[in-house]
């Protein structure tokens, strides 16, 4: 009966293989978790550190932050990691917008699984006080009168500041000089000095400067007004119908990570995000909590990529 014994062994092996993911998921996590994110001090890094500290205790493992320069490296690391939930990506919307502008060595949809949309924030359309405008319509009129003379402080290619400016240029039908900056601090310095006339600054960076009176806030870039900038209208409502831009940060794992692992990460993250003190910490950093299940995050990514892809093609926006 050797054949029967062999068949029985094979069946047992196949059963073990079949239940291996479930066993693994139940024991998750069984070692420190690595969170790959952007450079130190950036929005993704701040988010990764706050969430990491917030869920480490509940998961029972240390969470190690792995800072990487912007570009393809963070995505590559996580796309090539074992699908076991011990290597996470926490990154901003540049991650899923950049592929609309240039070829990437991975597929955002096929090579990653969304876990949770952590936060969002508007970009704020700001101008130097020397610029004689107090509204979006007045800025557009000035840009048309001084065709190609206004300087715009832009960010890295595909980033929220870069894309916000390009969409504004296309939908408002104006021209200006876009000056790219890899360093947000230098862009802010040149904007404050008046070398740059305007920009779509990140909310976290803009709020304290606007409050100090060193810059004027004309509008927020999101579709709806933001609690971060009360009383400031949206760009769409202030003169550019259909305009919508902003930033968001989410958590991803490698594709084919067991569903139970994704669910555990989502539940612990959402539990942390729902705390009152967490809301306050994020608001102080210029960020608004989102949360929700992985499916909502996946739908949000798909919706934004579809909308922006159409706008990018119509506006002729491309990689620098």
Phi, psi and omega in degrees: 000029182301324182296319179295319179296319180295317180298319179298319179297316180299316180300316180296321178296315179297323178294320178296319179297319183295323183265358182304313180300322180293317178299316180297317182296321181294330181268003183284140351271152181244010176198171180305148181257132180261128178247111179273131183210188182282190184296158181303135176089348179282172182300320180293320180296314179300315179297314181301318182291318179295314180292319179303313178295326184286331184250352182302314181296317181295326180277343177074022179218149174293150176243122185256125180273126180247098181281132179227149178295153179299151182134208184274344188302309181303314179296320179299315181302311184285325179296332182262359182283161176295138182281063183236004177081008179263359173230114183248157172241124172241111187211159181279180186296345173306327183302317181261353177268323183307321179298343177282343183253337183203162179287137179240154182280015177209165179252118184303322183279317186277330187261359182223155175239122178294142178251305181199140171274109190282307183209170176215165178197150176279161161269152183245123178285110183241150177229153176290144182304337180285345179281121187281058178222153178226012179205167178296317181299321179291324177294318179297317180297321180292319180297324178288325179287324180251060187308117177074013182259335181281140179260131180249125178279104183261165178255198180295153183302128180085353179285169185296323181290318178298310184292323179300318179292319181293322177292322178296316178301314185289313185282332179273346179067044181235169176235146176201169180266117180266117181255112181285142176229131174275338183249115182297327181296319180291321177299318179296319179299315181290329177290318180292331181280346181094358176295325173256136183274328181203169179192165168258092183278153175294149184301317182301321180280329186280321189307306182295327181288321177295318180297329180282348180086006182278344174220155176255133177265122180263325184192164172254152189275345185285166182292330180241154176303153184250140176295340179288334182229069183300136178087353180266125183287168174277158177299319182299315182286337185268003175144355180232081182305138178087354181286134176202127178206175179161187179235155176207155179226134181223172179249136179230158168233170177294143177305150179076010172294136182308140182303322181297326179291315178299317179298317179297314179297318179296313183298317180291323179294313181296321178301318178292317183294333183279354179288143181300316182294332177292317177303316182295318180296318180291320178298320178296336178267005180080031184228146179248130181295142175242290181077205180096171181284165179304324182298323179293321178295317179299318179294321180296318179297312181299317181295315182291320180296321179294313181295312183290326179301317179296314181294320181296318180292317181293326182272350180071028180283137181214171180295143180280000000 
